[in-house]
Amino acid sequence: MKISIFKTSRLFILSLALIIIIGFPAHASAKQSRIAIVPFTMNAEKDLTYLQEGILSMLSSRLSWEDKVFVVVRQETAAAVKSIAAPLNEAKARKIGAILKADYVLFGSITIFGNSVSMDGTIVDISDAKPPLSFYNQSKGMEEVIPRLNLFAEEINEKVFNRKIAVRQLPQQKAPAQRPSQYMHPERLFSGEFVEPEEAGGGRSPFVMTGRSDATPGFWKSKNFRVQIKGLALGDVDGDGKTETVMITNQEVHIYRSENDRFIKIKEIAGKKYYKYLAVDVADINKDGKAEIFVTCLNKNSKSLESFVLEFNGSHFKTIADGENWYFRVISRPVLGPMLVGQKMGISDLFMPGVYELVWTGSGYKPQGKIAMGLPENITVFGFTMGDLLNTKGEVVAAFDEEERLRIYTTGGSQEWKSEDRFGGSENYIDIDFQDKEGDYESRVYLPHRLYIVDLNKDGKTELITIKNKSISGHLFRRFRHYSGAWFESLSWDGLGLAKNWHTREVSGYICDYAIGDINNDGELELVAAIVSKRDVIGQKAKSTVITYDLAPLMGE
């Protein structure tokens, strides 16, 4: 009897299994994946709600897969997103996924700047079984947005859901002959894929000219860096005749180079955790054919300066000066070339009076003499430059005052002009308690931006290049600053004051530093800016990028 029951039970189980296999499709036993698609953030001058909704519908239809992939209802996703503070990042995407009981969350942004369209997208696996899949693309014209998002959806289907779909190729377009290959996007160059360069003159120029001009300088944007850039400088740091891009974060030096159509990392040099890097400059001051890297460094523990200088010795970047009590800055003078200047921190003063030219002595950098003897004490080493701005064959000093207004001084110290408008706008600060002249203790001092005096269009007259960062709080708060938009301005002396020549269109984010140089080694100058779109705060990963403006058309070339 026991054997009979065993045989009957086994037969029943086998029969039940056979019924299940025959009666249901093979895929029914697999768990259906849930994906939440967050509406893409739109960064543009005009309302593009229609495009945002169209993208959401397109991605939903492309990723939905019967019995395999379920797209969470739009209203449910919108309700979950409302409970999460913007801006969205991977950590916050996981919170949205948890609320919606989703397996994946897709989010991203589209930035439209003139005729340039940049798209960022990320899909996050809530279980961490797969790393986040990111997508970046820069195209010219709105007509390429949907085709490129189609490709992104196909990539998600294949790499995330193992769903094979025939890839639809983008229509081939002829690359303009006048644009060099260095304008191809670095993220595509890393993987061996190429994006066609943005057409110079296509659509609206990133420059706004105050007078008539047919020049339409091009615009380029790098890949995103998941760090908060603090400073940027350009120079040939290894003596090979090519320009390197040097960037700093709070405790790191990053060196990049545009070479053979690739924007590649050369070196990353980490500093001590109690360091706070304030500024970076690059110039060949010791005249050995290799530009030194000057890093102004604050020791947060001792609340003192421990600035240092790096130089390439043929195999690695060696520290040739360390523990220096100098705020470093390199001033680019149109005729005389780069000059290293410095200012000391005092025991009871954040900035000691006097800005000095520093020269190489063979064993270190020593002050040679004061710069502009009569300058007011509130003009620091960071916020001034020198050059023939008045076009009188003599140098003057252009500087930011404490209210971030521009002033022009003679080298003897007399003021020639003061702007009504504010320029600059810096989030770079030092938190140290120093007693000021009124007996108050300043716990946060903001460091002004650099200035350039140059003759970009080669007409024999110089212009002052500066930036304007737009504050969401104006100047209401003494300790808090946060900038959400920025642009460049070119100003020239007209006999009465500085008049505007041109300005770039506003970009989203905060310009933390900038330079003028040949970043892509094509023999032409570019205006290069480091932009921070997300700060490095608790619960949020920083995001920065580098953008460039092609200056060749402004130079009449």
ZIJO-V919681 format. One record per run of one state. SS is the DSSP state (A for helix, B for strand, O for the rest). FROM is the first residue (numbers start at 1). LEN is the number of residues. If there is no record, write none. Layout:
BEGIN
<<SS FROM LEN> <SS FROM LEN>>
END
This chain:
BEGIN
<<O 1 1> <A 2 22> <O 24 2> <A 26 4> <O 30 3> <B 33 5> <O 38 3> <B 41 3> <O 44 5> <A 49 15> <O 64 1> <B 65 1> <O 66 3> <B 69 3> <O 72 2> <A 74 9> <O 83 7> <A 90 11> <O 101 3> <B 104 10> <O 114 2> <B 116 10> <O 126 7> <B 133 8> <O 141 1> <A 142 18> <O 160 21> <A 181 3> <O 184 2> <A 186 6> <O 192 15> <B 207 3> <O 210 9> <B 219 3> <O 222 3> <B 225 1> <O 226 5> <B 231 5> <O 236 8> <B 244 5> <O 249 3> <B 252 8> <O 260 2> <B 262 9> <O 271 4> <B 275 9> <O 284 8> <B 292 8> <O 300 4> <B 304 2> <O 306 1> <B 307 6> <O 313 4> <B 317 8> <O 325 2> <B 327 7> <O 334 3> <B 337 7> <O 344 12> <B 356 5> <O 361 4> <B 365 6> <O 371 13> <B 384 4> <O 388 8> <B 396 5> <O 401 4> <B 405 6> <O 411 4> <B 415 8> <O 423 1> <B 424 1> <O 425 4> <B 429 2> <O 431 3> <B 434 2> <O 436 5> <B 441 2> <O 443 2> <B 445 2> <O 447 5> <B 452 3> <O 455 8> <B 463 9> <O 472 11> <B 483 11> <O 494 4> <B 498 7> <O 505 2> <B 507 2> <O 509 1> <B 510 8> <O 518 8> <B 526 9> <O 535 2> <B 537 1> <O 538 2> <B 540 1> <O 541 2> <B 543 8> <O 551 1> <A 552 4> <O 556 2>>
END
